[in-house]
Amino acid sequence: MPEDLTQIRTRLEAIEQQLLTGANGPAFQPAGLHPGQEPAARNLVQYLHLRSMDIRDLQDELHRHGLSSLASAESHIQCQLEAVLQRLGKEYPQPSGCTADISRSAINRRAELLFGGKRDPDIPYIMVTFDTSFAHNGQLVEDLLIHGMNVARINCAHDDERVWATMIRSVKKAVEATRLECRIYMDLAGPKIRTVILGKGKKKKKVKIEENEHILLTESSARIDKDATVIGCTLPGMVRYLEKGHRVLFDDGAIEAVVEQAGEETAGLRISRISAAKPALKAEKGMNFPDTSIGMIGLTAYDRSCLPFVLEHADLVGYSFVETAAGLADLQDLLPPVAGKGPYIILKIERAAAVENLPELLLQGMTRDAFGIMIARGDLAIEIGFERLSEIQEEILWLSEAAHVPVIWATQVLESMNKTGLATRSEVTDAAYSAFAECVMVNKGSHVLDVLDILRDILRRSGGHHIKKRYSFRPLHIARNFLDRHR
C-alpha cells in the first residue's frame, strides 16, 4: 500500500478508536433511553466526538484518493468509517448495526409516526398554519388538503378552545370529504415576553427613542419614574438574570439595547441600534434576550391549562422556547408514554440556549419512541443573529440526522408570495433548501394555495440534487461543549 494511504488508514483507525471509546464513555449515559432509540443515541454521541475534531485535511486526502470523505454520513458515521477502512485493507466480521439503510429507515418510520402516511415520496411533508378564518371555511381546508397539506398547525398563542375545536372539526370534515390524511399539530404558546410601557408614554403605549439614549428596564414592582423612559416586561423576574453587556432586542430585533447597569429590579440599558422605520418603543412588542440564560423558561401556567385539550385532540404538540433536557422531561412527564400513539413532542429550537443544549435535548427526547425538531427560524435568527442563521440551521439538520430525528423547516417559507402573490428570488432558494428537512411549514396567507403548488414544484425539482453536496468537517462548538460538559 502506498505510504500516504497507510498514513490515512492510521489516522482513520485512531478516529475509530475514539468513536468506540466515546460511545461507551460518560457522555453516553442517557437515563431511561427507549430501547428502540439505542442505535440513534450511540450514533449521535459518536458523531459528536467526530465533529469535535478538525479533520478537514484528512477529508481532502480521502477525496483525492477517491474515497468517502465521511461527509453526508451523519446518520451512520461508524459504519461509514468502517467502509472506508475496508477499502484500505482492514477486515471486519460484519458491518456496524447502524448502516445507511437502517438509519434512513428509522428516520422515515419516525416521520410517518409524526406526520402520517406520505402521498408524495419525493418531497417533504407540508404543514400549514391555520388562521382564525379557516375555522369556518370548510372549502378552503379541503383545498389545502388537495394542494398538498399533510399537517394542520394550530397556535395556542391565539384564539381559544372554542375556535381550536372548530378548526379541528373543519379538518376532520375535510379529511372525510377528500379521503386524504391530515395530522393536527398544536403549538403551546410558551412564555410571551413582551414590552410594557411604564414611564412616559404610558397612556399612548409607546415612547420615542434615539440611538445611544439610556432607558430603564424594570419589574412592575419597582419604583417608576413617570418622566423617564421605563420599559417593563411581561415575564416577571426577568431583570435579575441580566448582566452587564447582555443584549436586549425589541420588536423582532428591530431595536437593540445593551445592559450597562444590572440590578435585581431595575437595569439600565443603552439603545445601540434602531432599524425600525419609526424610532419608538411600543407596548406588547416581542422581546429577546440572546445572551441571557433564563432559568424560568419552560411550561407556563397557560401551557399547562391548554394540555388537557391538546392531549385529547392533537397528534403533535410543539414545545415553544424549550431550553433544557429538564424542561423537556417536565413535558414528557405530562404526556402518556404509549408507544405508537401521540401526541408526539416537537421541540422548537428558537433560543440560543436550545442550540447549545441540543445534544442533551436530543438524548432526552430519545426516552420516547419518537419526537421531532422544528427549526423555528424567526426567534432563532433574532437570538443568534441573522448572519449566523444559515450556519446554525445546518448544524441543527446535521445533529438531528445523526440522532435519526425528523426535522420541520419553519418560518417565512415563501412569505412574500403568501402575502403578495409573488416570491422573491432569495425565497425560492430558501424553499429549495428546505428539501433537506422531513417537513416544511408554511404560514397563513391570502395566497396559501398558490404557495403550496409552487413549494411542491420547487421541492420536487431540487430534491434530487442534495446528495451531491460535500461538506467539510470543521469542529462544531456544540460538539466540543457537549463533550466538555460530560467528561
Buried (B, 14 or more C-beta within 10 A) or exposed (E): EEEEBEEBBEBBBEBBEBBBEBBEBEBBEBEEBBEBBBBBBBBBBBBBBBBBBEBEEBBEBBBEBEBBBBBBBBBBBBBBBBBBBEBBEEEEEEBBBBBBEBBBEBBBBBBBBBBBEBEEEEBBBBBBBBBEEBBEEBEBBBBBBBBBBBBBBBBBEBBEBEBBBBBBBBBBEBBEBBEBBBBBBBBBBBBBBBBBBBBBBBEEBBBEBEEEBEBBBBBEEBEBBEEBBBBBBBBEBBBEBBEEEBBBBBBBBBBBBBBBEBBEBBBBBBBBBBEBEEBBBBBEBBBBBBBBBBEEBBBBEBBEEBBEBBBEBBBBBBBBBBBBBEBBBBBBEBBEEEEEEBBBBBBBBBBBBBBBBBBBBBBBBBBBBBBBBBBBBBBBBBBBBEEBBEEBBBBBBBBBBBBBBBBBBBBBBBBBBBBEEEBEEEBBEBBBBBBBBBBBBBBBBEBBBBBBEBBBEBBEEBBEEEEEEEBEBEBBEBBBBBBEEBE
